[in-house]
Amino acid sequence: QVQLVESGGGLVQAGGSLRLSCAASGRTFSSYFMGWFRQAPGKERLFVAAIGWSGGSTYYADSVKGRFTISRDNAKNTVYLQMNSLKPEDTAVYYCAADYGLGSRSAREYDYWGQGTQVTVSS
């Protein structure tokens, strides 16, 4: 069982930056592929970024490539999402998720989810 708690969301102007954190419980954090997803009101939950067990492999949605950076610190059981050059269309609830498998861009493949943190980007 893994519990995930996101933090770091908030209101920011377009062009600004935010850093999201996701703290995980349990001693097997390094065994999980970690992902970030986002969901805007009335829309489906979409893949944002994912990172492999050691942090050596990262994956991004085209919409955030070059602006967002995912990283992890296995000693702190934490995964991060650095978001730069934010746009109003980045506004959503951002969710952290853990996959006890090979990792995926599909939300269906993830086993555990956090409660989400709101990110609002004003124009």
Salt bridges, closest charged atoms under 4 A:
ASP62 OD1 - LYS65 NZ 3.26
ASP90 OD1 - ARG38 NH1 2.86
ASP90 OD2 - ARG67 NH1 2.76
